[in-house]
Amino acid sequence: MFWLKKLLSQLVMPIPFSIMLLVLAVILWRTNRVMLLQFGRMLLVTAIVVLTLTSQSQVSYFLANSLESQHNVNHQPIAGSCVVMVLGSGNSEQQGHTAVQQLSSTALARLTEGVRQFRLGQQCTLIVSGWSGGYLKTAHATIMAQAAEELGIPKASIVAFNEPKDTIEEAHALQQLIGLQPFLLVTSATHMPRAMMIFTSLGMQPQPAPSDFIAHQGFWWRLDADQLLASQKSIHEYVGMLWLHIKDMAAD
């Protein structure tokens, strides 16, 4: 189910979706049938329109900002015992690189915000999460924990969840550890609305601490790969939230 969900979600992302349409268009053109040729042209135009719109700054900004504006940057740590949960992302395994250098840009943004939240509080525990992805030798959470140490967090204050594959599994792992006590939730700002839905559905009390903001405006006429990536990340979150709603409706 996990891999099926990942595959289906990828098919509706702008880049894979457009590539799929282009491949189908080429196949249809080779048939030399008038109706199929016309349909192939329509697929080609659709692919171009999708890539153009999602690479345009105004569209990208609208998609990302609609998610990111739901939660403000957190400057108020939880008083008393403080738990900071940093959701996982990705990393590489490059020989000779430090743990920090191995983190993806998203993972590094999340971790640095987690470290900032940790330092705002007292007697905090920093929790990092993420599995190996099925192809890395070391779990992502282990690399995150090592990177946190490199950034000055005491090893005794770090807990690593090496097994969770997605946000739902991360929520269950944290619930088993801390129950329903309040905690600071650190993830990308675009991912925060979906993450909050997942954690609160378990009766947990997350305090959002968003990071990795990607919504920014540019010249309307300029098509940009960064804007395309921001659109794709945002659409991924909308699809994820739709999936959660469908699951809830099916459960009812």
C-alpha atoms as a printed R data frame, in Angstrom:
    type eleno elety resid chain resno       x      y       z
1   ATOM     1    CA   MET     A     1   0.000  0.000   0.000
2   ATOM     2    CA   PHE     A     2   2.866  2.393   0.846
3   ATOM     3    CA   TRP     A     3   4.550  2.009  -2.547
4   ATOM     4    CA   LEU     A     4   1.215  2.044  -4.396
5   ATOM     5    CA   LYS     A     5   0.334  5.327  -2.690
6   ATOM     6    CA   LYS     A     6   3.719  6.796  -3.646
7   ATOM     7    CA   LEU     A     7   3.353  5.651  -7.263
8   ATOM     8    CA   LEU     A     8  -0.163  7.007  -7.707
9   ATOM     9    CA   SER     A     9   0.748 10.346  -6.139
10  ATOM    10    CA   GLN     A    10   3.713 10.707  -8.510
11  ATOM    11    CA   LEU     A    11   1.510 10.213 -11.556
12  ATOM    12    CA   VAL     A    12  -0.391 13.440 -10.856
13  ATOM    13    CA   MET     A    13   2.692 15.567 -10.191
14  ATOM    14    CA   PRO     A    14   3.332 18.174 -12.933
15  ATOM    15    CA   ILE     A    15   6.606 16.728 -14.239
16  ATOM    16    CA   PRO     A    16   5.716 12.978 -14.341
17  ATOM    17    CA   PHE     A    17   2.201 13.817 -15.540
18  ATOM    18    CA   SER     A    18   3.500 15.967 -18.394
19  ATOM    19    CA   ILE     A    19   6.102 13.375 -19.392
20  ATOM    20    CA   MET     A    20   3.386 10.716 -19.453
21  ATOM    21    CA   LEU     A    21   1.250 12.912 -21.731
22  ATOM    22    CA   LEU     A    22   4.204 13.565 -24.048
23  ATOM    23    CA   VAL     A    23   4.987  9.848 -24.332
24  ATOM    24    CA   LEU     A    24   1.352  9.072 -25.121
25  ATOM    25    CA   ALA     A    25   1.310 11.867 -27.705
26  ATOM    26    CA   VAL     A    26   4.351 10.401 -29.491
27  ATOM    27    CA   ILE     A    27   2.774  6.930 -29.477
28  ATOM    28    CA   LEU     A    28  -0.468  8.271 -30.942
29  ATOM    29    CA   TRP     A    29   1.353 10.230 -33.650
30  ATOM    30    CA   ARG     A    30   2.969  7.009 -34.877
31  ATOM    31    CA   THR     A    31  -0.440  5.457 -35.588
32  ATOM    32    CA   ASN     A    32  -1.144  7.807 -38.539
33  ATOM    33    CA   ARG     A    33  -4.845  7.800 -37.718
34  ATOM    34    CA   VAL     A    34  -6.534 11.190 -37.918
35  ATOM    35    CA   MET     A    35  -8.552 10.969 -34.695
36  ATOM    36    CA   LEU     A    36  -5.591  9.638 -32.735
37  ATOM    37    CA   LEU     A    37  -3.320 12.315 -34.206
38  ATOM    38    CA   GLN     A    38  -5.742 14.997 -33.039
39  ATOM    39    CA   PHE     A    39  -5.895 13.448 -29.582
40  ATOM    40    CA   GLY     A    40  -2.101 13.315 -29.531
41  ATOM    41    CA   ARG     A    41  -1.933 17.035 -30.334
42  ATOM    42    CA   MET     A    42  -4.348 17.722 -27.480
43  ATOM    43    CA   LEU     A    43  -2.128 15.740 -25.093
44  ATOM    44    CA   LEU     A    44   0.923 17.681 -26.281
45  ATOM    45    CA   VAL     A    45  -0.799 21.030 -25.725
46  ATOM    46    CA   THR     A    46  -2.009 19.906 -22.285
47  ATOM    47    CA   ALA     A    47   1.522 18.894 -21.256
48  ATOM    48    CA   ILE     A    48   2.927 22.249 -22.401
49  ATOM    49    CA   VAL     A    49   0.195 24.177 -20.578
50  ATOM    50    CA   VAL     A    50   0.716 22.221 -17.334
51  ATOM    51    CA   LEU     A    51   4.485 22.759 -17.363
52  ATOM    52    CA   THR     A    52   4.118 26.429 -18.306
53  ATOM    53    CA   LEU     A    53   1.565 27.245 -15.617
54  ATOM    54    CA   THR     A    54   3.361 25.402 -12.808
55  ATOM    55    CA   SER     A    55   6.659 27.083 -13.770
56  ATOM    56    CA   GLN     A    56   5.059 30.541 -13.596
57  ATOM    57    CA   SER     A    57   5.662 32.512 -10.397
58  ATOM    58    CA   GLN     A    58   2.090 33.665  -9.744
59  ATOM    59    CA   VAL     A    59   0.668 30.145  -9.981
60  ATOM    60    CA   SER     A    60   3.496 28.677  -7.918
61  ATOM    61    CA   TYR     A    61   3.149 31.387  -5.278
62  ATOM    62    CA   PHE     A    62  -0.608 30.872  -4.987
63  ATOM    63    CA   LEU     A    63  -0.243 27.098  -4.569
64  ATOM    64    CA   ALA     A    64   2.550 27.310  -1.974
65  ATOM    65    CA   ASN     A    65   1.403 30.379  -0.055
66  ATOM    66    CA   SER     A    66  -2.096 28.954   0.413
67  ATOM    67    CA   LEU     A    67  -0.445 26.222   2.488
68  ATOM    68    CA   GLU     A    68   2.390 28.164   4.115
69  ATOM    69    CA   SER     A    69   0.244 31.064   5.333
70  ATOM    70    CA   GLN     A    70  -1.847 28.767   7.545
71  ATOM    71    CA   HIS     A    71   0.798 28.687  10.310
72  ATOM    72    CA   ASN     A    72   3.196 31.390  11.486
73  ATOM    73    CA   VAL     A    73   6.842 30.973  12.440
74  ATOM    74    CA   ASN     A    74   6.980 29.882  16.071
75  ATOM    75    CA   HIS     A    75   8.848 31.968  18.645
76  ATOM    76    CA   GLN     A    76   7.129 30.601  21.768
77  ATOM    77    CA   PRO     A    77   8.527 27.317  23.091
78  ATOM    78    CA   ILE     A    78   6.458 25.039  25.282
79  ATOM    79    CA   ALA     A    79   7.205 25.747  28.931
80  ATOM    80    CA   GLY     A    80   8.571 22.990  31.131
81  ATOM    81    CA   SER     A    81   9.678 19.749  29.517
82  ATOM    82    CA   CYS     A    82  10.035 20.480  25.821
83  ATOM    83    CA   VAL     A    83   9.733 17.970  22.989
84  ATOM    84    CA   VAL     A    84  10.723 19.046  19.477
85  ATOM    85    CA   MET     A    85   9.692 16.648  16.703
86  ATOM    86    CA   VAL     A    86  11.464 17.159  13.365
87  ATOM    87    CA   LEU     A    87   9.896 15.235  10.503
88  ATOM    88    CA   GLY     A    88  12.203 13.470   8.082
89  ATOM    89    CA   SER     A    89  13.002 14.271   4.468
90  ATOM    90    CA   GLY     A    90  16.052 12.895   2.637
91  ATOM    91    CA   ASN     A    91  19.811 12.650   2.438
92  ATOM    92    CA   SER     A    92  22.663 11.312   0.355
93  ATOM    93    CA   GLU     A    93  25.533  9.036   1.353
94  ATOM    94    CA   GLN     A    94  28.704 10.746   0.191
95  ATOM    95    CA   GLN     A    95  32.030  9.508   1.489
96  ATOM    96    CA   GLY     A    96  33.953 12.199   3.334
97  ATOM    97    CA   HIS     A    97  30.935 14.476   3.765
98  ATOM    98    CA   THR     A    98  29.720 15.513   7.188
99  ATOM    99    CA   ALA     A    99  26.214 14.530   8.250
100 ATOM   100    CA   VAL     A   100  25.046 18.119   7.738
101 ATOM   101    CA   GLN     A   101  26.441 18.111   4.193
102 ATOM   102    CA   GLN     A   102  24.613 14.873   3.400
103 ATOM   103    CA   LEU     A   103  21.184 16.310   4.208
104 ATOM   104    CA   SER     A   104  18.870 17.454   1.433
105 ATOM   105    CA   SER     A   105  18.002 21.149   1.406
106 ATOM   106    CA   THR     A   106  14.577 20.334   2.857
107 ATOM   107    CA   ALA     A   107  16.002 18.150   5.626
108 ATOM   108    CA   LEU     A   108  18.602 20.781   6.521
109 ATOM   109    CA   ALA     A   109  15.966 23.528   6.689
110 ATOM   110    CA   ARG     A   110  13.811 21.390   8.979
111 ATOM   111    CA   LEU     A   111  16.706 20.401  11.221
112 ATOM   112    CA   THR     A   112  18.075 23.927  11.644
113 ATOM   113    CA   GLU     A   113  14.603 25.107  12.659
114 ATOM   114    CA   GLY     A   114  14.372 22.162  15.048
115 ATOM   115    CA   VAL     A   115  17.693 23.181  16.591
116 ATOM   116    CA   ARG     A   116  16.405 26.753  16.943
117 ATOM   117    CA   GLN     A   117  13.269 25.532  18.688
118 ATOM   118    CA   PHE     A   118  15.377 23.294  20.940
119 ATOM   119    CA   ARG     A   119  17.451 26.278  22.039
120 ATOM   120    CA   LEU     A   120  14.357 28.377  22.752
121 ATOM   121    CA   GLY     A   121  13.276 25.937  25.431
122 ATOM   122    CA   GLN     A   122  14.772 24.308  28.498
123 ATOM   123    CA   GLN     A   123  15.396 20.623  29.095
124 ATOM   124    CA   CYS     A   124  14.231 19.857  25.571
125 ATOM   125    CA   THR     A   125  14.365 16.568  23.703
126 ATOM   126    CA   LEU     A   126  14.991 16.694  19.962
127 ATOM   127    CA   ILE     A   127  13.333 13.865  18.045
128 ATOM   128    CA   VAL     A   128  14.322 13.145  14.440
129 ATOM   129    CA   SER     A   129  12.753 10.614  12.139
130 ATOM   130    CA   GLY     A   130  13.068  8.780   8.839
131 ATOM   131    CA   TRP     A   131  13.891  5.349   7.431
132 ATOM   132    CA   SER     A   132  16.562  4.377   4.922
133 ATOM   133    CA   GLY     A   133  14.232  4.724   1.949
134 ATOM   134    CA   GLY     A   134  14.906  1.102   1.083
135 ATOM   135    CA   TYR     A   135  18.220  1.874  -0.631
136 ATOM   136    CA   LEU     A   136  20.484  3.746   1.812
137 ATOM   137    CA   LYS     A   137  22.800  1.917   4.195
138 ATOM   138    CA   THR     A   138  21.956  4.220   7.095
139 ATOM   139    CA   ALA     A   139  18.521  5.391   8.218
140 ATOM   140    CA   HIS     A   140  17.763  9.045   7.551
141 ATOM   141    CA   ALA     A   141  17.024  9.592  11.254
142 ATOM   142    CA   THR     A   142  20.544  8.455  12.128
143 ATOM   143    CA   ILE     A   143  22.058 11.007   9.734
144 ATOM   144    CA   MET     A   144  19.739 13.683  11.137
145 ATOM   145    CA   ALA     A   145  20.825 12.808  14.680
146 ATOM   146    CA   GLN     A   146  24.500 13.013  13.699
147 ATOM   147    CA   ALA     A   147  23.864 16.359  11.994
148 ATOM   148    CA   ALA     A   148  22.108 17.663  15.102
149 ATOM   149    CA   GLU     A   149  25.198 16.766  17.137
150 ATOM   150    CA   GLU     A   150  27.360 18.626  14.616
151 ATOM   151    CA   LEU     A   151  25.112 21.650  15.164
152 ATOM   152    CA   GLY     A   152  25.695 21.528  18.914
153 ATOM   153    CA   ILE     A   153  22.830 19.436  20.308
154 ATOM   154    CA   PRO     A   154  23.946 17.023  23.074
155 ATOM   155    CA   LYS     A   155  23.685 13.379  22.029
156 ATOM   156    CA   ALA     A   156  21.789 12.582  25.237
157 ATOM   157    CA   SER     A   157  19.042 14.996  24.172
158 ATOM   158    CA   ILE     A   158  18.423 13.362  20.776
159 ATOM   159    CA   VAL     A   159  16.009 10.532  19.992
160 ATOM   160    CA   ALA     A   160  15.981  8.936  16.526
161 ATOM   161    CA   PHE     A   161  13.034  7.065  14.994
162 ATOM   162    CA   ASN     A   162  14.664  4.904  12.305
163 ATOM   163    CA   GLU     A   163  11.585  2.991  11.135
164 ATOM   164    CA   PRO     A   164   8.788  5.417  10.089
165 ATOM   165    CA   LYS     A   165   8.317  5.632   6.319
166 ATOM   166    CA   ASP     A   166   5.861  8.535   6.222
167 ATOM   167    CA   THR     A   167   4.181 11.159   8.383
168 ATOM   168    CA   ILE     A   168   1.455  8.796   9.568
169 ATOM   169    CA   GLU     A   169   4.027  6.331  10.889
170 ATOM   170    CA   GLU     A   170   5.990  9.197  12.448
171 ATOM   171    CA   ALA     A   171   2.870 10.324  14.302
172 ATOM   172    CA   HIS     A   172   2.218  6.847  15.673
173 ATOM   173    CA   ALA     A   173   5.859  6.463  16.753
174 ATOM   174    CA   LEU     A   174   5.780  9.776  18.614
175 ATOM   175    CA   GLN     A   175   2.446  8.952  20.240
176 ATOM   176    CA   GLN     A   176   3.904  5.734  21.620
177 ATOM   177    CA   LEU     A   177   6.775  7.707  23.143
178 ATOM   178    CA   ILE     A   178   5.091 10.812  24.609
179 ATOM   179    CA   GLY     A   179   1.387 10.019  24.581
180 ATOM   180    CA   LEU     A   180  -0.781 13.123  24.265
181 ATOM   181    CA   GLN     A   181   1.541 15.699  25.834
182 ATOM   182    CA   PRO     A   182   2.126 18.952  23.876
183 ATOM   183    CA   PHE     A   183   5.131 19.140  21.575
184 ATOM   184    CA   LEU     A   184   6.673 21.350  18.906
185 ATOM   185    CA   LEU     A   185   6.197 20.012  15.383
186 ATOM   186    CA   VAL     A   186   8.832 21.043  12.844
187 ATOM   187    CA   THR     A   187   8.367 20.390   9.150
188 ATOM   188    CA   SER     A   188   8.250 22.274   5.859
189 ATOM   189    CA   ALA     A   189   5.666 25.056   5.795
190 ATOM   190    CA   THR     A   190   3.897 23.502   2.800
191 ATOM   191    CA   HIS     A   191   3.735 20.152   4.602
192 ATOM   192    CA   MET     A   192   2.565 21.598   7.923
193 ATOM   193    CA   PRO     A   193  -1.223 21.645   7.229
194 ATOM   194    CA   ARG     A   194  -1.235 17.939   6.311
195 ATOM   195    CA   ALA     A   195   1.081 17.044   9.193
196 ATOM   196    CA   MET     A   196  -1.179 18.879  11.647
197 ATOM   197    CA   MET     A   197  -4.183 16.965  10.298
198 ATOM   198    CA   ILE     A   198  -2.405 13.663  10.893
199 ATOM   199    CA   PHE     A   199  -1.129 14.382  14.406
200 ATOM   200    CA   THR     A   200  -4.334 16.002  15.678
201 ATOM   201    CA   SER     A   201  -6.404 13.107  14.300
202 ATOM   202    CA   LEU     A   202  -4.642 10.942  16.901
203 ATOM   203    CA   GLY     A   203  -5.644 13.331  19.695
204 ATOM   204    CA   MET     A   204  -2.113 14.731  19.960
205 ATOM   205    CA   GLN     A   205  -1.272 18.378  20.724
206 ATOM   206    CA   PRO     A   206   1.254 19.665  18.174
207 ATOM   207    CA   GLN     A   207   2.403 23.278  18.242
208 ATOM   208    CA   PRO     A   208   3.412 24.127  14.657
209 ATOM   209    CA   ALA     A   209   6.923 25.404  13.975
210 ATOM   210    CA   PRO     A   210   7.084 25.661  10.172
211 ATOM   211    CA   SER     A   211  10.321 25.918   8.210
212 ATOM   212    CA   ASP     A   212  11.572 25.655   4.613
213 ATOM   213    CA   PHE     A   213   9.305 28.347   3.149
214 ATOM   214    CA   ILE     A   214   9.292 28.154  -0.651
215 ATOM   215    CA   ALA     A   215   6.561 30.613  -1.731
216 ATOM   216    CA   HIS     A   216   8.068 33.641  -3.405
217 ATOM   217    CA   GLN     A   217   6.957 35.927  -6.192
218 ATOM   218    CA   GLY     A   218   8.913 36.783  -9.299
219 ATOM   219    CA   PHE     A   219   8.419 38.245 -12.759
220 ATOM   220    CA   TRP     A   220   5.157 36.902 -14.195
221 ATOM   221    CA   TRP     A   221   6.728 36.287 -17.609
222 ATOM   222    CA   ARG     A   222   9.667 34.275 -16.312
223 ATOM   223    CA   LEU     A   223   9.401 30.485 -16.251
224 ATOM   224    CA   ASP     A   224  11.580 29.061 -13.495
225 ATOM   225    CA   ALA     A   225  12.587 25.548 -12.462
226 ATOM   226    CA   ASP     A   226  12.442 26.555  -8.790
227 ATOM   227    CA   GLN     A   227   8.842 27.677  -9.260
228 ATOM   228    CA   LEU     A   228   8.047 24.366 -10.950
229 ATOM   229    CA   LEU     A   229   9.537 22.496  -7.998
230 ATOM   230    CA   ALA     A   230   7.552 24.632  -5.545
231 ATOM   231    CA   SER     A   231   4.360 23.931  -7.488
232 ATOM   232    CA   GLN     A   232   5.095 20.215  -7.485
233 ATOM   233    CA   LYS     A   233   5.733 20.156  -3.732
234 ATOM   234    CA   SER     A   234   2.504 22.052  -3.112
235 ATOM   235    CA   ILE     A   235   0.425 19.807  -5.362
236 ATOM   236    CA   HIS     A   236   1.894 16.806  -3.540
237 ATOM   237    CA   GLU     A   237   0.497 18.215  -0.296
238 ATOM   238    CA   TYR     A   238  -2.946 18.905  -1.761
239 ATOM   239    CA   VAL     A   239  -3.085 15.341  -3.079
240 ATOM   240    CA   GLY     A   240  -1.992 14.059   0.338
241 ATOM   241    CA   MET     A   241  -4.733 16.002   2.122
242 ATOM   242    CA   LEU     A   242  -7.307 14.762  -0.388
243 ATOM   243    CA   TRP     A   243  -6.160 11.210   0.327
244 ATOM   244    CA   LEU     A   244  -6.633 11.778   4.064
245 ATOM   245    CA   HIS     A   245 -10.170 13.074   3.491
246 ATOM   246    CA   ILE     A   246 -11.000 10.060   1.323
247 ATOM   247    CA   LYS     A   247  -9.682  7.706   4.016
248 ATOM   248    CA   ASP     A   248 -11.771  9.471   6.666
249 ATOM   249    CA   MET     A   249 -14.899  9.246   4.514
250 ATOM   250    CA   ALA     A   250 -14.280  5.558   3.858
251 ATOM   251    CA   ALA     A   251 -13.781  4.928   7.585
252 ATOM   252    CA   ASP     A   252 -17.094  6.618   8.381
